[in-house]
Amino acid sequence: MKKIREMTRTIELNWSTVIAVIVFHVLALVALFNFTWQNFAILALLWWISGSLGIGIGYHRLLTHRGFKAPKWLERFFALCGTLALQSGPISWVTTHRLHHAFTETDKDPHTVQKGLYWAHIGWIFQGTAQMQSEETKKRYAPDLVKNRFYRFLDRYYWLSSVVLGLILLIFGGWQMVLWGIFLRTVFVWHATWLVNSATHKWGKRRFQTDDSSTNNALVAMITFGEGWHNNHHAFPRSARHGFTKLEIDLNWLQIKLLEKIGLASNVYAYDLKRQR
């Protein structure tokens, strides 16, 4: 009976997530039939803001791993950018990623590739429990964020920033700009991020013999501003630098270095491959 209950929980769908993802994909497809260079420029700008400033630098390298420090206002700005990716709020995202590192490729890993590429890529948000984290889990794995009222608010209403942005795009560019700036851009950033969970645990090169299947994948790095150097990241999770050579282009790292030079980033931790040789 216990096994039956476990199997039932496994195959249950998170219908609100499934429906939202389907709607976004349908409208993203519609956007492709309404191309203008202006809309493409908006998509590119928002791809950078949500995918790089928000997910790569904000949610991942700053909030999750604390690879560097930033002024409170800038840290909150990065977190706000992260909400535009519609990948959940900062507390939930950080909790999920810290669980991934704590239990990589085990049953406790929210998007373990051991359950297959489909699961690691998208199945885990359709059928997994990562979207329904308990408060106890959040307090245990993201205590630094849970105690902050701003992040608690942002975690609960992370979708609000996209609604506001959508209204602004509607006013200045009409429905076509909304389709490109919200729906197509969001779907693209979703899959780019999910490829880090799936593709970089399957295809690529391994510099370090980590206790997992993580790889360095140049294509994924290209569309995620440097997040695809995943084997490097799993070997040194706290490092704010993921691309360890000149050929491993890491735009997120270059932006962090720029912030450091102008005094907006401090205590930057970066693994230096040359010094270790």
C-alpha positions in Angstrom: 0.0 0.0 0.0 2.9 2.4 0.8 4.5 1.8 -2.6 1.1 2.4 -4.3 0.8 5.8 -2.5 4.4 6.7 -3.5 3.7 5.8 -7.1 0.5 7.8 -7.1 2.3 10.9 -5.8 4.9 10.5 -8.4 2.5 10.5 -11.4 0.2 13.3 -10.1 0.5 16.4 -12.2 0.9 19.9 -10.9 -2.0 21.1 -13.2 -1.6 24.8 -12.6 2.1 24.5 -13.7 1.2 22.3 -16.7 -1.5 24.6 -17.9 0.7 27.8 -17.5 3.6 26.2 -19.4 1.3 25.1 -22.2 -0.3 28.5 -22.5 3.1 30.2 -22.6 4.4 27.9 -25.2 1.3 28.4 -27.4 1.6 32.2 -27.2 5.4 32.0 -27.8 4.6 30.1 -31.0 2.1 32.9 -32.0 4.8 35.5 -31.4 7.0 33.9 -34.1 4.4 34.9 -36.7 4.5 38.6 -35.5 8.2 39.4 -36.0 9.6 43.0 -35.9 13.1 44.1 -35.1 11.8 46.2 -32.3 10.1 43.3 -30.7 13.3 41.2 -31.2 15.3 44.0 -29.5 12.9 44.0 -26.5 13.3 40.2 -26.2 17.1 40.4 -26.3 17.1 43.1 -23.6 14.8 41.2 -21.3 16.6 38.0 -22.0 19.7 39.6 -20.5 17.9 41.3 -17.6 16.0 38.1 -16.6 18.4 35.4 -17.6 21.7 37.0 -16.8 21.2 39.7 -14.2 18.3 37.8 -12.6 18.9 34.1 -12.8 22.6 33.7 -13.4 24.0 36.6 -11.3 21.2 37.2 -8.9 19.4 34.0 -8.0 22.4 31.7 -8.6 25.8 33.2 -8.0 24.8 35.8 -5.4 21.8 34.5 -3.5 22.4 30.8 -3.7 26.1 30.5 -3.5 27.1 33.9 -2.1 30.1 34.0 -4.5 30.3 37.8 -3.9 28.7 40.5 -1.9 26.7 43.5 -3.3 25.0 46.5 -1.7 21.5 45.7 -0.4 19.8 47.7 -3.0 21.7 46.0 -5.8 21.1 42.5 -4.4 17.4 43.3 -4.3 17.4 44.6 -7.8 19.0 41.4 -9.1 16.4 39.4 -7.2 13.6 41.5 -8.8 15.2 40.8 -12.2 15.1 37.1 -11.3 11.4 37.1 -10.8 10.9 38.2 -14.4 12.1 34.8 -15.5 9.0 33.3 -13.8 11.0 30.4 -12.3 9.5 30.9 -8.8 10.5 33.4 -6.2 14.1 33.8 -4.8 13.5 31.7 -1.7 12.0 28.8 -3.6 14.6 29.0 -6.3 17.5 29.1 -3.9 16.1 26.3 -1.8 15.7 24.1 -4.9 19.2 24.7 -6.1 20.8 24.2 -2.7 19.0 20.9 -2.5 20.4 20.0 -5.9 23.9 20.6 -4.7 23.4 18.9 -1.3 21.9 15.7 -2.9 23.2 15.8 -6.5 21.8 12.9 -8.6 20.0 11.2 -5.7 16.3 10.8 -4.9 16.5 14.0 -2.9 17.8 16.0 -5.9 14.7 17.9 -7.2 15.7 17.5 -10.9 18.1 14.5 -10.7 19.1 13.3 -14.2 19.0 9.7 -12.8 15.3 9.8 -13.5 16.0 10.6 -17.2 16.5 13.7 -19.3 12.8 14.5 -19.5 12.6 14.6 -15.7 15.7 16.7 -15.3 14.6 19.1 -18.0 10.9 19.7 -17.3 9.3 16.7 -15.7 10.3 17.7 -12.3 8.2 20.9 -12.4 5.2 18.9 -13.8 5.3 16.0 -11.4 7.8 16.8 -8.7 7.4 18.3 -5.3 9.9 21.1 -5.7 7.0 23.5 -6.5 5.4 22.7 -3.1 8.3 23.2 -0.7 7.3 23.3 2.9 8.2 26.2 5.1 10.4 24.0 7.1 12.5 23.1 4.0 12.8 26.7 3.1 13.9 27.6 6.6 16.5 24.8 6.6 18.0 25.5 3.2 17.5 29.2 2.7 17.5 30.7 6.3 19.4 33.8 5.1 16.5 34.7 2.8 13.5 33.5 4.8 14.3 35.9 7.6 14.2 38.8 5.2 10.7 40.4 4.7 11.5 41.7 1.2 12.4 38.2 0.0 9.4 36.7 1.6 7.2 39.1 -0.2 9.0 38.6 -3.5 8.8 34.8 -3.1 5.0 35.0 -2.7 4.3 37.5 -5.4 7.1 36.8 -7.9 4.7 36.8 -10.8 3.6 40.4 -10.1 6.7 41.9 -11.8 5.9 40.2 -15.1 2.3 41.5 -14.9 3.5 45.0 -14.4 6.1 44.6 -17.2 3.4 43.1 -19.5 1.2 46.1 -19.0 4.1 48.5 -19.8 4.9 46.6 -23.0 1.2 46.6 -23.9 1.0 50.4 -23.6 4.1 51.1 -25.5 4.2 48.3 -28.0 0.9 46.5 -28.2 0.1 42.8 -28.0 2.9 41.8 -30.3 5.5 43.3 -27.9 3.9 41.5 -25.0 4.1 38.2 -27.0 7.8 38.7 -27.6 8.8 40.4 -24.4 6.9 38.2 -22.0 5.8 34.9 -23.5 8.5 34.0 -26.1 11.3 35.4 -24.0 10.1 33.6 -20.9 9.9 30.3 -22.7 13.4 30.7 -24.1 14.9 31.5 -20.7 13.0 28.6 -19.2 14.5 26.1 -21.6 17.9 27.7 -21.4 17.9 27.3 -17.6 16.4 23.8 -17.8 19.2 22.7 -20.2 21.6 23.3 -17.4 19.7 20.7 -15.3 19.4 18.2 -18.2 21.9 18.7 -21.0 24.9 19.6 -18.9 24.5 16.4 -16.9 24.5 14.4 -20.2 26.6 16.0 -22.9 29.9 17.9 -22.7 33.4 17.7 -21.4 34.6 17.0 -17.8 37.6 18.8 -16.5 37.0 17.6 -12.9 36.1 14.2 -11.7 33.2 15.2 -9.5 30.9 12.7 -7.8 28.2 13.4 -10.4 27.8 13.5 -14.2 28.1 17.3 -14.6 29.8 18.5 -17.8 31.0 21.7 -19.4 28.7 22.4 -22.4 29.6 25.4 -24.6 26.2 25.7 -26.3 24.3 25.8 -23.0 26.9 28.4 -21.7 26.2 30.5 -24.8 22.5 30.8 -24.1 22.8 31.2 -20.3 25.6 33.8 -20.2 28.0 31.3 -18.8 25.9 28.9 -16.7 26.8 26.0 -19.0 30.3 25.5 -17.5 28.5 23.2 -15.1 31.3 20.7 -14.3 33.5 23.7 -13.2 30.6 24.9 -11.1 30.0 21.5 -9.4 33.7 21.2 -8.6 33.7 24.7 -7.0 30.1 25.7 -6.3 30.9 28.9 -4.5 33.1 30.3 -7.3 31.5 33.4 -8.9 33.5 32.5 -12.0 32.3 29.5 -14.0 34.4 29.8 -17.1 38.0 28.9 -16.1 39.8 29.6 -19.4 39.7 32.3 -22.1 37.7 29.9 -24.4 35.1 29.3 -21.7 33.3 32.6 -22.2 31.4 33.5 -19.0 29.5 36.8 -19.5 28.0 36.6 -16.0 31.5 36.5 -14.5 32.7 39.4 -16.7 29.7 41.5 -15.4 30.6 40.6 -11.8 34.2 41.6 -12.4 33.0 45.0 -13.8 30.8 45.5 -10.7 33.9 44.8 -8.6 36.0 47.3 -10.4 33.4 50.1 -9.9 32.9 49.2 -6.3 29.5 47.5 -6.4 30.8 43.9 -5.7 33.1 42.8 -2.9 34.4 39.6 -1.3 34.4 38.1 -4.8 35.4 34.4 -4.7 36.7 33.1 -7.9 38.5 29.8 -8.6 41.7 30.4 -10.5 42.7 27.3 -12.7 46.2 28.7 -13.4 47.1 29.0 -9.8 46.1 25.4 -9.1 48.4 24.0 -11.8 
